[in-house]
Amino acid sequence: MKVAIRDDDTSYFTKPQELIDAYDFIDNFPISLSVVPFSVKDHTGNKPYGDIDQKLPQYNKLDKNNELVKFLKEGIKKNKYEILLHGINHEYKLVDNEWISEMMFKEEQVLISGIEKGKNYLEKIFDANINVFVSPSNGIENKGIRAIEKQGLNYSGIIGRHNDRDISLYYIYSYVKRWSHRLITGMPYGGVLNYGKHKELIAYSIDNEKELLKTYKHCKKHDYPFVMYTHYWELNRNENYKRTVHNLVNYAIEDGAKPSFLSECFDY
């Protein structure tokens, strides 16, 4: 059984020490980093990066943080990190008092060009292939899926909405598979879903340790990979979250699970 950690929000504003501090409790466990190529300064006002100099531009390119790029390159060479594409700018728009993530409010052509640009940009910086897309706030629908398919990207996220993928035989088969599984077991489908032009795999929140362990055991029973998603800045602020990840990782390793990169989990 493969187990993976997907850590979101690495960007121009990230300090290497923050990533080190977030995972100082585990050794020899690879981390899949969802990286924002051209990040905005805050996400819906929660300021994941702290108080940012307002003189900085609206969008900030990752490669302007030389210290971070050097750190990540070394980590990639040591198989400690892999790079996933995490949106384009991680922008939000306030609509009817609700924050909407960029994959939901941007026009399709903007998404197509932005994802192509972001993927090529990160691959050039890190001299590494990127084959997984992670949507900000796990929000995506048809137009976003079409955009990532054009770049040959698989999708990691929470898959739970209806009519959010283009209709095809692959979609119908996957839809029936995941919803019948939930109906029978009461748990989300944890296997890899093949949509023809891309694959999708659910990732699990670390909000509730008891539920997370229950989900892990469910995945093991059905021979599914297990992916939990985190935010390094959140782990550094919340000891409960950090303890949850620590406990789950230790349990999984003692249980014989194989620490893996997220991209490897699509091979099931």
C-alpha positions as a printed NumPy array, in Angstrom:
array([[  0.   ,   0.   ,   0.   ],
       [  1.315,   3.44 ,  -0.959],
       [  0.925,   6.419,   1.36 ],
       [  1.735,  10.007,   0.373],
       [  1.729,  13.559,   1.707],
       [  0.637,  16.381,  -0.579],
       [  1.685,  19.718,   0.884],
       [  0.1  ,  22.799,  -0.694],
       [  0.971,  26.483,  -1.183],
       [  4.743,  26.589,  -1.676],
       [  5.352,  29.861,  -3.532],
       [  7.625,  32.863,  -3.893],
       [  6.781,  33.755,  -0.282],
       [  7.879,  30.419,   1.195],
       [ 11.062,  30.212,   3.239],
       [ 13.004,  26.92 ,   3.136],
       [ 13.094,  26.811,   6.936],
       [  9.288,  26.785,   6.997],
       [  9.229,  23.562,   4.999],
       [ 11.942,  22.075,   7.2  ],
       [ 10.097,  23.015,  10.392],
       [  6.777,  21.657,   9.132],
       [  8.197,  18.15 ,   8.681],
       [ 10.912,  17.998,  11.314],
       [  9.117,  15.011,  12.886],
       [  9.642,  12.563,  10.004],
       [ 12.699,  11.222,   8.205],
       [ 12.973,   9.514,   4.838],
       [  9.397,  10.335,   3.87 ],
       [  9.049,  12.047,   0.464],
       [  6.851,  15.147,   0.282],
       [  4.91 ,  16.13 ,  -2.835],
       [  4.861,  19.929,  -2.93 ],
       [  2.012,  21.714,  -4.698],
       [  3.766,  24.818,  -5.995],
       [  2.14 ,  28.081,  -7.113],
       [  4.177,  29.492, -10.017],
       [  2.981,  33.133,  -9.954],
       [  1.439,  33.62 ,  -6.525],
       [ -0.736,  36.356,  -5.106],
       [  0.045,  37.615,  -1.599],
       [ -2.842,  36.138,   0.369],
       [ -5.646,  33.604,  -0.002],
       [ -9.114,  34.879,   0.961],
       [ -7.58 ,  37.038,   3.651],
       [ -6.15 ,  34.188,   5.76 ],
       [ -2.567,  35.294,   5.006],
       [ -0.791,  31.933,   4.755],
       [  2.462,  33.787,   4.176],
       [  2.035,  36.264,   7.017],
       [  2.129,  40.032,   6.556],
       [  3.474,  40.754,   3.085],
       [  5.109,  43.983,   1.893],
       [  2.362,  45.791,   0.007],
       [  4.97 ,  47.22 ,  -2.36 ],
       [  5.342,  43.817,  -3.957],
       [  3.507,  43.308,  -7.268],
       [  0.159,  41.557,  -7.493],
       [  1.775,  38.424,  -8.936],
       [  5.121,  37.069,  -7.751],
       [  7.21 ,  34.603,  -9.744],
       [  8.688,  31.698,  -7.844],
       [ 12.168,  31.962,  -9.371],
       [ 12.655,  35.398,  -7.809],
       [ 13.14 ,  33.535,  -4.52 ],
       [ 16.612,  32.187,  -5.255],
       [ 17.076,  30.637,  -1.825],
       [ 13.885,  28.591,  -2.142],
       [ 14.621,  27.429,  -5.695],
       [ 18.1  ,  26.257,  -4.711],
       [ 16.696,  24.444,  -1.672],
       [ 14.004,  22.677,  -3.699],
       [ 16.42 ,  21.668,  -6.449],
       [ 18.649,  19.993,  -3.883],
       [ 15.618,  18.289,  -2.349],
       [ 14.493,  16.992,  -5.734],
       [ 17.935,  15.517,  -6.417],
       [ 17.776,  13.705,  -3.071],
       [ 14.248,  12.388,  -3.84 ],
       [ 12.943,  14.303,  -0.852],
       [ 10.554,  16.501,  -2.835],
       [  8.602,  16.364,  -6.058],
       [  6.844,  19.312,  -7.685],
       [  3.123,  19.456,  -8.474],
       [  1.385,  22.366, -10.198],
       [ -0.882,  24.234,  -7.759],
       [ -3.048,  26.526,  -9.823],
       [ -1.674,  29.557, -11.635],
       [ -1.775,  32.464,  -9.166],
       [ -3.97 ,  31.005,  -6.371],
       [ -6.363,  33.914,  -6.837],
       [ -9.85 ,  34.194,  -5.372],
       [-12.844,  36.298,  -6.266],
       [-15.53 ,  37.353,  -3.802],
       [-18.978,  36.518,  -5.21 ],
       [-22.095,  36.928,  -3.054],
       [-19.978,  36.884,   0.114],
       [-18.292,  33.638,  -0.94 ],
       [-14.672,  33.282,  -1.998],
       [-14.399,  31.471,  -5.355],
       [-11.061,  29.936,  -6.368],
       [ -9.407,  30.704,  -9.692],
       [-10.218,  27.389, -11.39 ],
       [-13.898,  28.175, -10.877],
       [-14.142,  31.847, -11.865],
       [-11.557,  32.279, -14.621],
       [-12.487,  31.827, -18.279],
       [-11.457,  28.59 , -19.952],
       [ -8.933,  30.161, -22.315],
       [ -7.298,  31.957, -19.401],
       [ -6.993,  28.629, -17.593],
       [ -5.632,  26.866, -20.657],
       [ -2.917,  29.442, -21.288],
       [ -2.135,  29.924, -17.591],
       [ -1.737,  26.224, -16.823],
       [  0.447,  25.712, -19.877],
       [  2.606,  28.673, -18.88 ],
       [  2.807,  27.595, -15.229],
       [  3.704,  23.991, -16.02 ],
       [  6.405,  24.941, -18.521],
       [  7.775,  27.569, -16.15 ],
       [  8.154,  25.189, -13.183],
       [  9.548,  22.382, -15.342],
       [ 12.209,  24.736, -16.69 ],
       [ 13.147,  25.998, -13.213],
       [ 13.46 ,  22.554, -11.671],
       [ 14.421,  20.541, -14.754],
       [ 11.731,  18.035, -13.774],
       [  8.572,  16.675, -15.347],
       [  5.311,  17.723, -13.716],
       [  2.349,  15.404, -14.219],
       [ -0.072,  16.223, -11.37 ],
       [ -2.297,  19.255, -10.942],
       [ -3.715,  20.422,  -7.615],
       [ -6.477,  23.007,  -7.671],
       [ -6.58 ,  25.804,  -5.092],
       [ -9.236,  24.912,  -2.49 ],
       [ -9.695,  21.61 ,  -4.351],
       [-12.203,  23.388,  -6.598],
       [-12.409,  22.451, -10.268],
       [-15.029,  21.783, -12.938],
       [-15.303,  20.95 , -16.642],
       [-13.34 ,  23.895, -18.053],
       [-10.475,  23.364, -15.623],
       [-10.343,  19.653, -16.357],
       [-10.163,  20.36 , -20.079],
       [ -7.303,  22.769, -19.41 ],
       [ -5.229,  20.248, -17.438],
       [ -5.921,  17.509, -19.981],
       [ -4.312,  19.646, -22.676],
       [ -1.102,  19.525, -20.607],
       [ -1.284,  15.781, -19.884],
       [ -1.82 ,  16.351, -16.164],
       [ -3.551,  14.067, -13.685],
       [ -5.659,  15.578, -10.913],
       [ -5.361,  15.345,  -7.131],
       [ -8.213,  16.717,  -5.068],
       [-11.562,  16.223,  -3.438],
       [-13.967,  14.69 ,  -5.925],
       [-17.552,  15.014,  -4.794],
       [-19.637,  17.22 ,  -7.066],
       [-22.086,  16.182,  -9.782],
       [-21.909,  17.21 , -13.461],
       [-18.408,  18.629, -13.038],
       [-16.751,  16.565, -15.798],
       [-17.516,  16.269, -19.505],
       [-19.825,  13.343, -20.233],
       [-18.127,  10.266, -21.708],
       [-18.155,   6.528, -21.159],
       [-15.13 ,   6.998, -18.866],
       [-17.009,   9.632, -16.877],
       [-20.124,   7.479, -16.514],
       [-18.077,   4.48 , -15.404],
       [-16.119,   6.554, -12.867],
       [-19.25 ,   8.301, -11.627],
       [-21.049,   5.018, -10.996],
       [-17.95 ,   3.535,  -9.37 ],
       [-17.398,   6.338,  -6.865],
       [-21.023,   6.94 ,  -5.923],
       [-21.941,   3.267,  -5.624],
       [-18.89 ,   2.769,  -3.423],
       [-19.995,   5.627,  -1.179],
       [-23.555,   4.272,  -1.055],
       [-22.393,   0.782,  -0.076],
       [-19.557,   1.635,   2.317],
       [-20.389,   5.157,   3.479],
       [-16.83 ,   6.143,   2.558],
       [-15.447,   8.073,  -0.427],
       [-13.987,   6.033,  -3.275],
       [-10.237,   6.006,  -2.795],
       [ -9.001,   4.303,  -5.936],
       [ -7.594,   5.885,  -9.08 ],
       [-10.333,   7.013, -11.473],
       [ -9.575,   6.901, -15.187],
       [-11.341,   9.605, -17.208],
       [ -9.655,   8.669, -20.48 ],
       [ -7.459,  11.721, -20.987],
       [ -6.475,  12.039, -17.334],
       [ -6.68 ,  10.214, -14.003],
       [ -7.97 ,  11.47 , -10.661],
       [ -7.185,  10.512,  -7.092],
       [ -8.775,  11.828,  -3.927],
       [ -6.703,  13.41 ,  -1.142],
       [ -7.838,  13.488,   2.495],
       [ -8.003,  16.34 ,   4.983],
       [ -6.105,  16.116,   8.282],
       [ -8.804,  17.965,  10.25 ],
       [ -9.899,  14.897,  12.229],
       [ -7.327,  12.303,  13.305],
       [ -9.907,   9.647,  14.132],
       [-11.58 ,   9.956,  10.731],
       [ -8.223,  10.047,   8.972],
       [ -7.161,   6.766,  10.566],
       [-10.535,   5.242,   9.699],
       [-10.058,   6.315,   6.091],
       [ -6.527,   4.905,   6.015],
       [ -7.795,   1.507,   7.189],
       [-10.563,   1.635,   4.594],
       [ -8.005,   2.325,   1.848],
       [ -5.841,  -0.547,   3.005],
       [ -8.799,  -2.928,   3.041],
       [ -9.639,  -2.05 ,  -0.572],
       [ -6.025,  -1.791,  -1.763],
       [ -6.239,   1.922,  -2.517],
       [ -3.364,   4.398,  -2.2  ],
       [ -3.711,   6.869,   0.664],
       [ -2.955,  10.567,   0.178],
       [ -3.403,  13.228,   2.832],
       [ -3.128,  16.898,   2.007],
       [ -1.496,  19.458,   4.271],
       [ -0.281,  23.064,   4.255],
       [  3.207,  23.603,   5.659],
       [  2.227,  26.986,   7.095],
       [ -0.751,  25.39 ,   8.838],
       [  1.405,  22.639,  10.37 ],
       [  3.727,  25.32 ,  11.718],
       [  0.818,  27.145,  13.337],
       [ -1.251,  24.225,  14.608],
       [  0.322,  21.534,  16.781],
       [ -2.807,  19.379,  16.56 ],
       [ -2.493,  19.109,  12.785],
       [  1.183,  18.353,  13.074],
       [  0.523,  15.657,  15.655],
       [ -2.17 ,  14.118,  13.448],
       [  0.217,  13.792,  10.504],
       [  2.955,  12.483,  12.776],
       [  0.705,   9.8  ,  14.252],
       [ -0.695,   8.729,  10.899],
       [  2.739,   8.513,   9.288],
       [  4.108,   6.421,  12.14 ],
       [  1.057,   4.147,  12.076],
       [  1.278,   3.659,   8.299],
       [  4.996,   2.853,   8.317],
       [  4.614,   0.381,  11.17 ],
       [  1.692,  -1.097,   9.242],
       [  3.971,  -1.77 ,   6.279],
       [  2.822,   1.031,   3.981],
       [  5.308,   2.395,   1.446],
       [  6.086,   6.134,   1.693],
       [  5.605,   7.43 ,  -1.851],
       [  5.365,  10.517,  -3.977],
       [  1.837,  11.424,  -4.988],
       [  2.619,  10.888,  -8.669],
       [  3.511,   7.268,  -7.892],
       [  0.051,   6.665,  -6.438],
       [ -1.516,   7.03 ,  -9.878],
       [  0.191,   3.792, -10.935],
       [ -2.378,   1.655,  -9.092]])
